[in-house]
Amino acid sequence: MKIKSLETRAIFDSRGESTIEVALEAKNGSVYRAQVPSGKSRGSNEAAVLSFPRVKKAEKTLRRSISKGDFKSIQQFDRFLIKADSTANKSKLGGNFMVGSSIAFTKALAAEHKEEVWQTVHNEFFKRGSGEKRPFVFSNLINGGEHANNNLDIQEYMVVVSNKYPSEKGVSLLIRFYKELGEFLRRKFHAPFLAIGDEGGYSADFENNFEPIGILGYLIKRLKMSDQLLIALDAAASNFYHQGKYIFDGRRMSSDGLGLVYDEYFDNSTALVSIEDPFAEEDYYGFALLRTARPDRMVAGDDLTVTNPRLIAERTAAGLLANAVIIKPNQVGTVSEACEAIKVAHANGLKCIVSHRSGETEDAFVIHLAKAAGAFGLKIGAPARERMIKFNEFTRIYN
């Protein structure tokens, strides 16, 4: 495929860091777009995120050489991007600009092949198996941490929709539960309106970090959805780790102390099945502690592994620190590297959860990546606002 031009624009600017859109124009005049949020909570080993003015400079650098190429595959295009950047953390072109270009090219290649995007990715990277496996859907319904202006240390309180049901039924179930939760919280807080966090979940001040878990569990039982919905957390613990201690529920505690808290959470909620980033990204002792204490529950790495094939192999060998990983393509910078991360994770017996990112956009590429790879899980956020585009795409391609 030959490319005529590449252009970027800022579609949202948060904290001076831009969510960008990359528009790739093929030689035939067709334009393919990708939107890339930078995310509020990021691991220290992620690919660099450039501000929009620096992205525009990177665009000019790339534009001079990109029209000279004829790219036959996603991997060939991504190798071109990686060579043009030539830095260890993609600080020259920026991981956000590179992954936007990579996704836009993937969409263009799919159109040229007259395929769905997930089929093109599947055929190039995941020829054996996958494609038809329906994922568990992780939906963030109560927001805390960096995603909300409230007193919760834990960043995401999610319900997990079982993959036993057709996609449309699962989404309908989730929408119903989201509305019921809103009504319950409005009554609880005597508030006609509730604040909404960055990912569409409800935001309020709770008695402690466990109370939202108790509320979700209570509603699941009351609505007789125990065989359909489970509970998962994203602690994003690096955000409440300071000077060697965790500041949690207003107390300073060690890894052992926080591990005991999580152990108590599991004891008090049979529906709680997973915790993502329960400890700071380099607190290997904490991760190993929880994996040993709760081998039957899911411990997922995000900041721990940042969709990096090398870090996944190094930090999750034999499942000692985590038995699942979060996959966010813009953490690593290209579609090819994200797919390699999934393959490394699967080779090590880890579950993969393909995830959206805060600073949400209407781009639904992650849905196609999850289907192409046969991912165990898919994180989309709450069923509201612009995220409904992803839910609609989910029901379409998993029908």
N, C-alpha and C positions, 0 to 999 in steps of 0.2 A: 504494500500500500504506500502510495506517495502522498505526502502532506503538503498542502499549499501554504498554510499559515497556522500560527498558534497565538492566542491572545487571552489575557487574564483581566478580570475585573473584581473589585471588592464588592461583595453583596451584604456583608455585615462586618462591623468593626467593634470588637469587645476588648477592653483593656489595652487598646493599641495593637491588638493582634487580629489580623483580618481572616474572616472566612472568605475564601476566594472561589471564583468560578473560572475554570479553564475551558476555552472554546477552541476546538481543533477543527480546522477546515481541510477536508480532503481535496484532492486534485479535481474531483468531479463537482465540487462546490457544496457538497453536503457538510453540515456543521454538527459536531458532536460535543456535548458539554458534560463537565463533571464539577460538582461542588464539594469543597473540602473544608470542614470546620477544623479549627486548631485544637479545640478541647480546653476546658478549664483546668482539669487535673491531669498532669502529665508526669510520666516517669523520667528520671534523669538520663536514661540511656536511649531515649527516643530520638528519631531523626529531627534535625533542626527545623523549627518553624520560623519562617521569615515574615516580617511585616510586609504590608502590601507594597510600599515604595521599593523595598528590596526585591520583592517578587517581580515587579515590573522590570527591574534591571536584569534579573535572571532571564526573564522572557526575551529581552533583546539579545542577550548572549546566545540563547538557544535558537532563536529564530534564524540566525545567520547560517546555521548548519543543518537545521532539521529538514528544510525543503530539498536538500541534496540527497536524502536517503530514500530507499525503497524497502520498507519493513514488511517482512513476511509473517512475523509472529509477535506475540506480546513480549516474549523473552528477548527477541532481537531489539525491539524498541526500547525495552527497559535497560538492556546493556548499553545502548547508546546514551540514555539519560545518566546512568551511573558513571560512564566514562567522561561525559561532559562535566559532571560535577567533580569527580576525582577526590572527594574528601571522605573521611571516615564516617562522619555523621551528617553528610549531605548539607553542609553549611553554606556551600556556594550557590546551589540552585534552590535549596530548601526542600525538606521532605514534603511540605504541603503543596508546593508547586509541582514537584516531581510526581507525586501520586495522583494529583489532578490530571496531569498530562498523560500518565499511564492509564488511568481509568477512561479518559476521553478516547484514547487510542483503542482501548479494548472494545469500547462501544462502536467505534468506527469499523474495526475489523469484523465484529459480529455482523454489522450491517452488510459489509462486503460479502461475507459468507452466507448471508440470508439466514442467520441463526439468532436465537435468543442469546443475550449476553452470557447467561449461565452456561449455555451449551458450548460457546467458544472457549470459555475458561475451563470447563470440564474436559473438553477434548484435548486441550494443550497440556493440562497439568494433572488431571485426575481420571485417566482413561478407565481404570479398573474400579468398579463399584461406584458409590455415591450417586448424586444426581436425583435419586428418587426418595431418599430418606427424609422424612419430615422432622424438623427440629423442634425441641422444646423452645417455647417463646418466653423470654425473660422481660418483664415489663415493670419499669420503675414507677411505682404508684405513690410513694411517699419520699420526698426529697429532703436531704440534709447535707451536712458538710459544705463543700464548695459549691454545691448546686442550689442552695437555698439560704435565705436569711432567717435562720431559726436556731434553736439550741441543740440540735442533733449533731453528734460527732460522726455517726455513720452516714455515709453519703447517699446510699440507695437502699430502699426497702422495696424489693421486687416480689411480684407473684409470678410463678412459673406455670405456664399452661402446658398440660400434658400433650405429647405428640400422638396420642391414641386417636385423636379426633380429627376429622377433616378440617382444613385450614379455616374455612369460613365459619364453621361452628366454634372453633377455638377462639377466633377473634370476637365473635358475638358474645361469647361467654366472658371474655376479658372486658369488653365494653360495658356489659351489664354490671360486672363486679366493680369496675372503676366508678360508675355512677352511684352504686350502693355505698361504696366507701365514702364518696363525697357527701352523700346525705347523712351518713353516720357521723362524720367529722363536723359537719355543720351543726348538727344537734348537740354534739359533745361540747363544742366550743361556743354554742349560742351565737353563731355568726352566719349572716345571710350569704356572705361570700368568703371564700378561702383563698389565701395566697397560693400561687402556683410557682413551683421551682423551675430551674433551667430545663429539666427534661419532661415537663408536663405533669409531674407528680404533685400531690398536695404538700403544702408547707405550713407548719404550725409549730408552736413550742409544746413539747410533750414533757411528762414527768421525768422521764429518763430515756436512755437509748433502747431499752427493751419494750417500752409501751407500744410503739408502732407494730412490733412483731406480734404482741398479744392481740392487738386490734385486728390485724390481718387474719390471724388464726381464728379468732372469734367469728369474724364474718364468714370465713370459709366454711366453718361448721354450721353457722346459722343458715347459710344459703344452701347447705347440703352439697357443697362442691369439693369435699375432701378427696374424692377420687379423680378430680379434674385439675385442682390447683395446689401448688406447693409454694414455699416461701424461700427466697434467696436474698442475701445481703451483699452489697459492695461497701466494705468498710472504708476503703481508700485510706488506710491507716497512716501512710506517710504524711498525711495532712494534719494528724494530731500527734505526731511523734516529735518531741523536742528535747534536745540535749540528753539523749539516751533513755528517755522515759515517755510513756504514753499519757497524754492528758485526756482522760475519758470520764464522762459523767462528773466532771469537776474534780477528779482525783488523779494524782500521779501514780502510775503503776509500771511495773516491769513487764517484760514479755511473759513471765510466768503468771503474773497477776492478770494480765489481759487474757491469757489462755484460759484461766479459770473462769473468767467472765463468759467467754464463748462457750465453754463446756456447760456452764449453767444455762445459757441460752438454748443449747441443743436439748438439755434435759427438760426444760420448761416449754418447749415447742416441738412437738413431733412433726409438724409441717415444715420446719426449717431444715433444708437439705444442703445448703451451699453458702459459703462465705468467700467472697473475692477480696484479695489483698487484705487479709486480716491483720497483717503486720507490715511494718515499713519495708521498703523494697530490698534492703540489705540485711534485714533481721532474719537470717536463715535459721537461727535457733528457734525463733517463734514459729515459723512455718513448719519446721520439722516437729516441733512440740505438738502442734494441732493435728498434723497428719497422723502422728503416733497415737494421740488420744482419741481421735475420731476417724479411724480408717474407713468407716462406712459412709462418711459424709464427703461432700465435694469441697476441696480447697482450691480455688482458682487464682492463678497468677495473672496480673495485668502490669502494674509497675514493675513487678518482679521480672517479667520476661519481655515486655514491650514488642510483641510480634517479631522478635528477632530470632532467626533460626539457631544461631550460635548460643544465645542466652537460654533458649528453650532447652537445647541439648545439655548445656552445662548445669542449669539450675533445677531441672526437673527430672534428672536421671533416676530411673526406678521409682518415680513418684514420691521421692523422699520429702520434697518441699511442697509439691502441688500435684494434684491428679487431673487438673484441667487448666487450660490457658484461654485468655481472651485474645481475640484476633481483631486488630484495628489496622487496616492497610496504611493509614497515614503515620502510624508509629514507626514504620520501617521504610516507607518512601516509594515503593513500587508494587504493582500487582504481583509481579513474579516473585518478589521476596516474601510477600504475604502468603502466597501459595506454598512456597518452600517452607515457611514457618508451620503451616498446617500439616504438611507432609512429615516434617520432623516430629511434630507433636504426635501425630498418629503412629509413627514408627516407634515412639516411646510409650505408647499405650495411654496417651492423654486425651481427654475430651476437649474438643474445640468449640468455643462459643464466639461466633462472629458478632461484632458489636458496632453500633453506630457511635456517635461522639457528641458531647455537648457542644452547643453552638449549632444546633440542628439545621439541616438543609432538606430540600425536597429530593435530593439524589438518593436513589434506591439501589445503588450498586451492591451494598453489603448483602441485600437479600439474594442477589444472583450469586455472589461469592459463597454464601452459605449453602445454597442448593448445589452449586458446582462441586463443592468439596464434601457434601454429605455431612455437614457440621452437626454436632450433637445439639447445639443451642444457638439461639439468635436473640440478641438484645436489641430492642427497638425503642424503648421508652414507653411513656404512657400513651394510650390510644386517644390522642387529642391533637388539635392544631395540625401543623405541617407533618407530624409523624403519621397521620392517617394515610398519607401517600405511600409510606413504606408498608403499612398494614394492608392496604389495597393491593400493592404489588405482591406481597406475601400470599394473599389469597388467590391471586391470579396465577402465579407460577407454580403454586403447590396444590392446585385444584385437582 
